[in-house]
Amino acid sequence: MDAMEITCSTNGSLFTTSSAKGVIQMWDIYICALIYQVIAAFQTSEIAPPPDGRRVYDIRGPIINIW
């Protein structure tokens, strides 16, 4: 994992990483297993998990994505 940023969900069950290669990964904290991955052409400048832990917000340039 070459994470540039790591965030944790508010309930503490998931963490999300982003890399310089445009990869966002969501992990289960308890079993340290990758549960979701998104690959995009542009680097993410910031990621944020919402309170319910069901989605991830990322900012890439002037665009906000909700996964």
C-alpha positions, -999 to 999 in steps of 0.1 A, spaced: 0 0 0 15 34 -10 -10 56 8 -6 93 8 -37 98 30 -56 76 55 -89 84 71 -110 64 95 -148 62 96 -165 77 126 -177 44 139 -141 30 137 -149 0 115 -134 12 82 -104 31 70 -98 46 36 -65 53 18 -56 73 -13 -25 71 -34 -6 94 -58 -17 70 -86 -54 79 -81 -63 47 -62 -88 49 -33 -92 18 -12 -116 11 16 -105 -14 43 -122 -33 71 -102 -25 103 -111 -56 122 -98 -81 96 -75 -57 76 -92 -67 44 -96 -46 13 -134 -43 6 -136 -17 -21 -112 -1 -46 -116 28 -71 -89 37 -97 -91 70 -115 -68 89 -138 -61 118 -114 -46 120 -79 -70 126 -51 -62 158 -31 -84 149 -1 -107 120 11 -133 121 38 -156 94 51 -192 104 60 -206 96 95 -224 65 84 -193 49 68 -213 39 37 -196 62 12 -163 80 6 -160 116 -6 -129 125 -26 -117 158 -42 -98 156 -75 -91 191 -88 -124 210 -90 -145 178 -88 -160 161 -57 -169 124 -61 -191 103 -39 -184 66 -39 
